[in-house]
């Protein structure tokens, strides 16, 4: 006998008639399912603090801190996002079909953040284990004080990439305007090519050649204070 499957029911929230507080309250109560958010019109704090395997689609632009503190959920924004997208994310997936403003993925501990367009300044600032894939370019001071995780940029990077970096790995396909304090270019070995392949596959960027990327990491000269390096602090 053939097994019958029940199609997933998509619940819809129209932010022209319901508040962000009502949306987030409903998402926090839900333990699963698919959700569609319409007419967001750049509202802040959409789909924040989710801790269940929800599938949330936002049809339009989102404001500050969209999908912040995410755990387990998949959030897809069909538009651009403001400052702090996926800030402090722990797990799950956040995908921005457009561009992201400053500090995307800031302090995030885990999960995957994909920005299909460009990300502005300080992308991945103080990242602590998240994987971030940017289809376009990133602005200045991206991965500033990055502690763990991986940042992959298919376009260019602005000034002071990886400033004061710890152990995060950075891969850039295009031009790097300048490197920050204690950030240096490093050899691309087989393990790093595997890293790039994995990240590209997880982001769905299967037409990008992993061999075109360069790797950047910490020179580890600033781990402990040394008077000879005082000008770099």
C-alpha positions as CSV (number, residue, x, y, z in Angstrom):
1,X,0.0,0.0,0.0
2,X,1.3,3.5,-0.9
3,X,2.0,5.8,2.0
4,X,-0.1,8.9,2.0
5,X,1.7,12.1,3.0
6,X,0.0,15.3,4.2
7,X,1.3,18.4,2.5
8,X,2.8,21.0,4.8
9,X,0.4,23.8,5.8
10,X,1.8,27.3,5.3
11,X,0.6,29.8,7.9
12,X,0.6,33.4,6.7
13,X,1.1,36.6,8.6
14,X,0.4,39.9,7.0
15,X,2.3,42.6,8.8
16,X,0.1,45.3,7.3
17,X,-2.7,44.0,9.6
18,X,-0.7,42.3,12.4
19,X,2.1,43.5,14.6
20,X,5.7,42.3,14.8
21,X,5.0,41.3,18.4
22,X,2.1,39.2,17.3
23,X,4.3,37.5,14.6
24,X,7.1,36.7,16.9
25,X,4.7,35.5,19.6
26,X,3.2,33.1,17.2
27,X,6.6,31.8,16.0
28,X,7.8,31.3,19.5
29,X,4.8,29.2,20.3
30,X,5.0,27.1,17.2
31,X,7.1,23.9,17.3
32,X,7.4,23.5,13.5
33,X,5.7,24.1,10.2
34,X,6.0,26.6,7.4
35,X,5.3,30.3,7.8
36,X,5.0,33.1,5.3
37,X,5.4,36.8,6.3
38,X,4.0,39.3,3.8
39,X,4.3,43.1,3.6
40,X,7.1,43.4,6.1
41,X,8.0,46.9,4.7
42,X,11.4,47.0,6.4
43,X,10.1,46.2,9.9
44,X,12.7,45.5,12.6
45,X,13.2,42.4,14.7
46,X,11.4,40.0,12.4
47,X,11.6,36.3,13.3
48,X,14.0,36.8,16.3
49,X,14.7,34.3,19.0
50,X,13.3,31.2,17.2
51,X,14.2,27.9,18.8
52,X,12.3,25.3,16.8
53,X,12.7,23.8,13.3
54,X,10.4,26.3,11.6
55,X,10.6,27.3,7.9
56,X,10.0,31.1,7.7
57,X,9.7,33.0,4.4
58,X,9.7,36.8,4.5
59,X,8.4,38.3,1.3
60,X,10.0,41.7,1.2
61,X,12.6,43.8,2.9
62,X,13.4,43.4,6.6
63,X,14.9,46.0,9.0
64,X,17.4,45.6,11.9
65,X,18.2,42.3,13.6
66,X,16.2,40.0,11.4
67,X,16.5,36.4,12.5
68,X,18.7,37.3,15.4
69,X,19.4,34.6,18.0
70,X,18.2,31.9,15.7
71,X,18.2,28.3,16.7
72,X,17.1,25.4,14.5
73,X,14.9,27.5,12.2
74,X,15.3,28.3,8.5
75,X,14.6,31.9,7.7
76,X,14.6,33.2,4.1
77,X,14.3,36.9,3.3
78,X,13.2,37.6,-0.3
79,X,14.6,41.2,-0.2
80,X,17.3,43.2,1.6
81,X,18.0,43.3,5.4
82,X,19.2,46.0,7.8
83,X,21.8,46.0,10.5
84,X,22.6,42.9,12.5
85,X,21.0,40.1,10.4
86,X,21.3,36.8,12.2
87,X,23.1,38.4,15.0
88,X,24.1,35.9,17.7
89,X,22.7,33.0,15.7
90,X,23.3,29.6,17.3
91,X,22.1,27.1,14.6
92,X,19.8,26.8,11.6
93,X,20.0,28.7,8.4
94,X,19.4,32.3,7.5
95,X,19.3,33.3,3.8
96,X,19.1,36.8,2.4
97,X,18.1,36.8,-1.3
98,X,19.2,40.5,-1.6
99,X,21.8,42.6,0.2
100,X,22.6,42.8,3.9
101,X,23.5,45.9,5.9
102,X,26.3,46.2,8.5
103,X,27.3,43.6,11.0
104,X,25.6,40.6,9.4
105,X,26.2,37.5,11.5
106,X,27.7,39.5,14.3
107,X,28.8,37.3,17.3
108,X,27.1,34.3,15.8
109,X,28.1,30.9,17.3
110,X,26.8,28.5,14.7
111,X,24.5,27.8,11.8
112,X,24.8,29.1,8.2
113,X,24.2,32.6,7.0
114,X,23.9,33.1,3.2
115,X,23.8,36.6,1.7
116,X,23.2,36.2,-2.0
117,X,24.0,39.9,-2.7
118,X,26.5,42.2,-1.0
119,X,27.1,42.6,2.8
120,X,28.1,45.9,4.2
121,X,30.8,46.8,6.8
122,X,31.8,44.4,9.7
123,X,30.2,41.3,8.2
124,X,31.0,38.5,10.7
125,X,32.3,40.9,13.4
126,X,33.3,38.8,16.4
127,X,32.0,35.6,14.8
128,X,32.3,32.6,17.1
129,X,31.6,29.6,15.0
130,X,29.1,30.5,12.3
131,X,29.6,29.8,8.6
132,X,28.9,32.9,6.4
133,X,28.8,32.8,2.6
134,X,28.4,36.1,0.7
135,X,27.6,35.9,-3.0
136,X,28.8,39.4,-3.7
137,X,31.3,41.7,-1.8
138,X,31.7,42.7,1.8
139,X,32.6,46.1,3.3
140,X,35.4,47.2,5.6
141,X,36.5,45.4,8.7
142,X,34.7,42.2,7.9
143,X,35.5,39.4,10.4
144,X,36.9,42.0,12.8
145,X,37.9,40.0,15.9
146,X,36.6,36.8,14.3
147,X,37.2,34.0,16.8
148,X,35.9,30.9,15.1
149,X,34.0,29.9,12.0
150,X,34.3,30.5,8.3
151,X,33.6,33.6,6.1
152,X,33.5,33.0,2.4
153,X,33.2,36.0,0.0
154,X,32.6,35.4,-3.7
155,X,33.3,39.0,-4.6
156,X,35.7,41.6,-3.1
157,X,36.5,42.7,0.5
158,X,36.9,46.2,1.8
159,X,39.6,47.7,4.0
160,X,41.0,46.0,7.1
161,X,39.7,42.5,6.4
162,X,40.2,40.2,9.4
163,X,41.5,43.0,11.8
164,X,42.5,41.5,15.1
165,X,41.5,38.0,13.9
166,X,41.8,35.0,16.1
167,X,41.0,31.5,14.6
168,X,38.3,32.2,12.0
169,X,39.0,31.2,8.4
170,X,38.4,33.7,5.6
171,X,38.2,32.9,1.9
172,X,37.9,35.6,-0.7
173,X,37.5,35.1,-4.4
174,X,38.0,38.7,-5.5
175,X,40.2,41.7,-4.5
176,X,41.0,42.5,-0.9
177,X,41.5,46.3,-0.5
178,X,43.6,45.9,2.6
179,X,44.2,43.5,5.5
180,X,43.7,44.4,9.1
181,X,46.1,44.1,12.0
182,X,47.5,40.6,12.4
183,X,45.7,39.2,9.3
184,X,47.8,37.6,6.6
185,X,47.3,35.6,3.4
186,X,47.9,31.9,4.0
187,X,48.5,28.9,1.8
188,X,45.5,27.1,0.3
189,X,45.9,23.4,1.1
190,X,43.6,20.5,0.2
191,X,41.7,20.9,3.5
192,X,40.9,24.5,2.7
193,X,39.7,23.7,-0.9
194,X,37.4,21.1,0.8
195,X,36.2,23.9,3.1
196,X,35.4,26.1,0.1
197,X,33.6,23.3,-1.8
198,X,31.5,22.6,1.3
199,X,30.6,26.2,1.9
200,X,29.7,26.8,-1.8
201,X,27.6,23.7,-1.9
202,X,25.7,24.6,1.3
203,X,25.0,28.0,-0.1
204,X,23.9,26.6,-3.5
205,X,26.6,28.4,-5.4
206,X,27.6,25.4,-7.5
207,X,28.8,27.4,-10.5
208,X,31.7,29.0,-8.6
209,X,35.2,27.5,-8.9
210,X,36.8,26.8,-5.5
211,X,40.3,27.1,-6.9
212,X,39.7,30.9,-7.4
213,X,39.7,31.6,-3.7
214,X,42.5,32.8,-1.5
215,X,42.7,32.1,2.3
216,X,43.4,34.6,5.0
217,X,44.0,34.0,8.7
218,X,45.6,35.2,11.9
219,X,49.4,35.7,12.1
220,X,49.0,35.1,15.8
221,X,51.3,38.0,16.7
222,X,48.8,39.8,18.9
223,X,47.6,36.9,21.1
224,X,49.6,38.3,24.0
225,X,50.8,41.8,24.6
226,X,54.3,42.4,23.3
227,X,55.8,45.9,23.5
228,X,57.5,45.3,20.1
229,X,54.0,45.0,18.6
230,X,52.4,47.9,20.5
231,X,51.7,49.9,17.3
232,X,49.5,47.2,16.0
233,X,47.1,47.0,19.0
